[in-house]
Amino acid sequence: MAKPKKTPRPKAETPKGFRDYFGAEVTTRTEMLQAIAGVYHRYGFDALETSAVETVEALGKFLPDVDRPNAGVFGWQEDGEGDKPGDWLALRYDMTAPLARVYAQHRNDLPNPYRRYAMGPVWRNEKPGPGRFRQFYQCDADTVGSASMGADAEICAMLADTLEQVGIPRGDYIIRVNNRKVLNGVMEVAGVLDPANPDAMEHERGIVLRAIDKLDRLGVGGVRALLGAGRKDDSGDFTDGAGLSDAQADVVMGFMEAKRDSGAATVARLRELVAGSQTGEAGVDELEEIAALLAAGGYGPDRIEIDPSVVRGLGYYTGPVYEAELTFEIFDEKGRKRQFGSVAGGGRYDDLVKRFTGQEVPATGVSIGVDRLLAALTAKGRMERDVQGPVVVTVMDRARMADYQAMVAELRQAGIRAEVYLGNPKNFGNQLKYADKRGSPVAIIEGGDEKERGVVQIKDLILGAKIAETATHEEWKDRPSQFEVPRDQMLAKVREILEGQDT
């Protein structure tokens, strides 16, 4: 009789494209989210939390490089194998599509315009790579119901304030602004867009948009190849191009190279490129208005500039688009210098809510890639990742756990993070190793002898580590890192040590 096969043990590993985040990483992200929320709140935006799951129908076909509605997302069908299969559902891939659904569903109860911000994870079923994960955090702010260019200018100003609030000084970032209408005007001139038949050549225009959006990664030559027959990457994979003629590609490339030394000169060049296109000329007018509004608020081209190379990859943008780029240099994994690149982007999407209501509802907003922003600050040494651990009360006598719990209760009630060691207390050295691994600033020791004398030993672990690293034997004796105090003075001494560590 054959032996029954053993069920294999599951592998203890994260799925491809995902990762785990531990204490300090979670804490620093939370602090950043709070800082960003503070700026959004100051600008008058209200918080909104939506479901992580939406119907595929509600999400729509807006992911870059995706032609099928359920590709690029993590989706499943309710009761897919049943007699009456239900809706296709998917994890949200951004915060904007859910906002459009919320506004359409609750518009009679919401103020108009509706200004909201949302924070949380999003998921994209795309090929992962170095620093590119399938789950990541976004921090969005949007205004729905206003066609005013003032809403777009405000989003750009708020983005600048947010970057500075989290530690990116002026000179280390630039917010670049463009307008999809201008690009549509260029496509009209190039013969890729017919206003009388906007659905014609839609596929080719999508390739053009994605190609321009990859300018910083592929360079002029790579983009030019994608405008034409296509491009083979370093791995040998071939990407089909838009199939434009050389003359058509020249017009598009002229648009990408339209940036001049001043915003006024750039606008003038864009007017030349879109001459004869009503849509393109309207887009140039909107760029001029945004620039004037920003200048009135003190946001000049040193912080926010017009740049025709910005198109944004998502297909739902209909007007102004913007992108925040960090301009300082970092070293990549191979030790090469490079600029960090984009950490936020957004734009106007006047047709997204229309999918639900049948009526055009103007909207504009921005999304910050929180994980990328954290990575940028860490790379520049501007993000303190060492989060202080708890005070650890060691266990010298298992029978006296009530005494130790009373100590941590006293510390916690005073607002001090603290815990009792709950591992095997037999080896005291292991307790101190545990405190070290936790990053604990202080350890408290009360054995039988200390209990009888009514005292506790308080060990300054931070100072002790510094002494161990640098002190001579004489300095060691002169700078004790362990103190004996009466039990009723424990709290005061711990406070004194913690305050000394903070200075």
GIWO-V498692 format. One record per backbone hydrogen bond with DSSP energy under -0.5 kcal/mol. NH is the residue of the N-H (numbers start at 1). CO is the residue of the C=O. Records with the same first field share a line. If there is no record, write none. Layout:
NH = CO  CO
This chain:
13 = 11
18 = 15
25 = 22
26 = 22
27 = 23
28 = 24
29 = 25
30 = 26
31 = 27
32 = 28
33 = 29
34 = 30
35 = 31
36 = 32
37 = 33
38 = 34
39 = 35
40 = 36
41 = 37
42 = 38
43 = 39
44 = 41
45 = 40
46 = 115
48 = 117
54 = 90
56 = 88
59 = 55
60 = 56
62 = 60
66 = 63
71 = 68
75 = 73
76 = 89
78 = 87
80 = 77
82 = 79
86 = 78
89 = 76  87
90 = 54
91 = 74
92 = 52
99 = 95
100 = 96
101 = 97
102 = 98
103 = 99
104 = 100
105 = 101
106 = 102
107 = 103
109 = 106
110 = 106
113 = 144
114 = 144
115 = 113
116 = 114  142
117 = 46
118 = 140
120 = 138
122 = 136
123 = 92
124 = 134
125 = 72
126 = 124
129 = 132
132 = 129
133 = 131
134 = 17
135 = 17
136 = 122
138 = 120
139 = 368
140 = 118
141 = 366
142 = 116
143 = 364
144 = 114
145 = 362
151 = 148
152 = 148
153 = 149
154 = 150
155 = 151
156 = 152
157 = 153
158 = 154
159 = 155
160 = 156
161 = 157
162 = 158
163 = 159
164 = 160
165 = 161
166 = 162
167 = 164
168 = 163
169 = 167
171 = 173
172 = 169
174 = 325
175 = 303
176 = 174  323
177 = 305
178 = 321
180 = 319
182 = 179
183 = 179
184 = 180
185 = 181
186 = 182
187 = 183
188 = 184
189 = 185
190 = 186
191 = 187  188
192 = 187
193 = 187
195 = 193
197 = 194
198 = 195
200 = 197
202 = 199
205 = 201
206 = 202
207 = 203
208 = 204
209 = 205
210 = 206
211 = 207
212 = 208
213 = 209
214 = 210  211
215 = 212
217 = 214
218 = 214
219 = 215
222 = 218
223 = 219
224 = 220
225 = 221
226 = 222
227 = 223
228 = 224
230 = 225
231 = 239
233 = 237
236 = 233
239 = 231
240 = 238
241 = 229
242 = 226
243 = 228
244 = 227
249 = 245
250 = 246
251 = 247
252 = 248
253 = 249
254 = 250
255 = 251
256 = 252
257 = 253
258 = 255
266 = 262
267 = 263
268 = 264
269 = 265
270 = 266
271 = 267
272 = 268
273 = 269
274 = 270
275 = 272
277 = 274
278 = 276
281 = 277
282 = 278
283 = 279
284 = 280
285 = 281
286 = 282
287 = 283
288 = 284
289 = 285
290 = 286
291 = 287
292 = 288
293 = 289
294 = 290
295 = 291
296 = 292
297 = 293
298 = 295
299 = 294
300 = 298
303 = 300
304 = 300
305 = 175
307 = 177
310 = 307
311 = 309
315 = 62
317 = 314
318 = 348
319 = 348
321 = 178
322 = 346
323 = 176
324 = 344
325 = 174  323
326 = 341
327 = 172
328 = 172
330 = 338
332 = 336
335 = 332
338 = 330
340 = 328
341 = 326
343 = 324
344 = 324
345 = 367
346 = 322
347 = 365
348 = 320
349 = 363
352 = 349
355 = 351  352
356 = 353
357 = 353
358 = 354
361 = 350
364 = 143
365 = 347
366 = 141
367 = 345
368 = 139
369 = 343
370 = 137  368
371 = 137
373 = 369
374 = 370
375 = 371
376 = 372
377 = 373
378 = 374
379 = 375
380 = 376
381 = 378
382 = 377
383 = 377
384 = 382
385 = 383
387 = 385
389 = 439
391 = 417
392 = 442
393 = 391  419
394 = 392  444
396 = 394
400 = 397
401 = 398
403 = 400
404 = 400
405 = 401
406 = 402
407 = 403
408 = 404
409 = 405
410 = 406
411 = 407
412 = 408
413 = 409
414 = 410  411
415 = 412
416 = 411
419 = 391
421 = 393
425 = 423
427 = 424
428 = 426
430 = 427
431 = 427
432 = 428
433 = 429
434 = 430
435 = 431
436 = 432
437 = 433
438 = 434
439 = 436
440 = 435
443 = 459
444 = 392
445 = 457
451 = 447
452 = 448
453 = 449
454 = 450  451
455 = 450
456 = 485
457 = 445
458 = 483
459 = 443  457
460 = 458  481
461 = 441  459
462 = 441
464 = 460
465 = 461
466 = 462
467 = 463
468 = 464
469 = 465
470 = 466
471 = 467
476 = 472
477 = 473
478 = 474
479 = 475
483 = 458
485 = 456  483
487 = 454
489 = 486
490 = 487
493 = 489
494 = 490
495 = 491
496 = 492
497 = 493
498 = 494
499 = 495
500 = 496
501 = 497
502 = 498
503 = 499
